[in-house]
Amino acid sequence: MNSDQIAPNDFQIRVEQRLSAVLSDIGRTVDNRKVQRVEPTFYSRQPEIVVFIVASDLKVWIHENTVSFEVSGKGDYYEMPDYQSADALADAFLTALTTRLREPGQG
């Protein structure tokens, strides 16, 4: 792969697949999806790949080992050190997201 090609890692692919299934189950569609390399931040010394997904008022950022979301200005953040596995992180993220999307006024 040359430096111009950007591809999500296995974690990002799995989380995105599960997110797509959840969105489909609740009748939401993805309006926009981007995979991009972001420059280092204060907590990272290396550029990283981020999958960014928008579905109406939902925004999701899937980093290389973290996930965050925002719905109508309220959101949450999930990172690997808080979970025993990538699947446990994805479970927590999707459970919280589904709960938030099912709140009154979010349908």
N, C-alpha and C positions, 0 to 999 in steps of 0.2 A: 504494500500500500504506500503510495507516495504521500508527501506532506499535504497535498491538496485534498486528499480523500479523508473524510471524517466518518467514523462508524461507531455506533454505540457498543458498549461492552455487554457481556452476558447478563449482568445484573440489570442494566438499563433495558435490555430487550425483554427480559422476563417481567419486569415491573410494567413496562408499557403494554405488553400483551394482556396482563391481568387487568390493568386499568381500562383498556379497550373493552374487555368483556364486561366489566362493571358498568361502564358508560352505556354500552349497548343494552344491558339488562334494565337500566333505569330510563332508557329512551333518550339519551344524550348523544350527540354526534360531535366529533372533533372538527372545529372550525379552522384550526391552524396547527401545524406541527413543524418544528425546526430542530435540526441537529446542528450544533455549532460548537466550535472551540472557543472557550472563554479564557481570558488572560488570568494569570495568577491573582489571587486575592490575599488578604492579610493572613488567612489560615492555610493557604496552599502556595507552594513554591513553584509548581508546574502548571502549565495550562491544562485545562481539562475539558472533556467532551460533556455537553449538557443537552439533554432532550427537553425541549420546551413544548408544551401542549396547551392549547386553548380550546375550551368547549363552553361557549356562551360566557357566563360570569366566572367560570372555573379556569384557573391557571395552575399548571403543574410543571415543576422543574425536577427532572430526574438527573442527578449528578452521578458521578462514577460510583459512589457508595453512600449517597444520601438522597432523600426525596423531600420535597416541600410542596405545599399547595396553598392556594388562596381562593376563597369563594366569597364574593361580595365584600372584599376588603379584609376578611378574617381568614387566618391560615394557621398552619402548623408545619413543623420541621422534624424529620426523622433521620437519625444517623446511626451508622453501624455500631459504634461503641456501646450503644444502649440496647442492643439486641444480640442474641446468640447466633443468629444466622441471617442471611439475606432474605430468606423466606419469612422469617419472623418479623423483620422490618417491613417487608411488603404487606404482610397480614395486618400489622398495626396501622400502617398508612391507609390501606384500602378500607379497613373497618371505620376509621375516623372520617375518611372522606365520604364514604357512603352515608354515615350518620349525618354529617353536615349537609350533604346534598338532599337528604330526606326531611330536613327541618322545614317547618312552614315558611313559605315565601321563597324557597329555593328550587321549586319544581318548574 
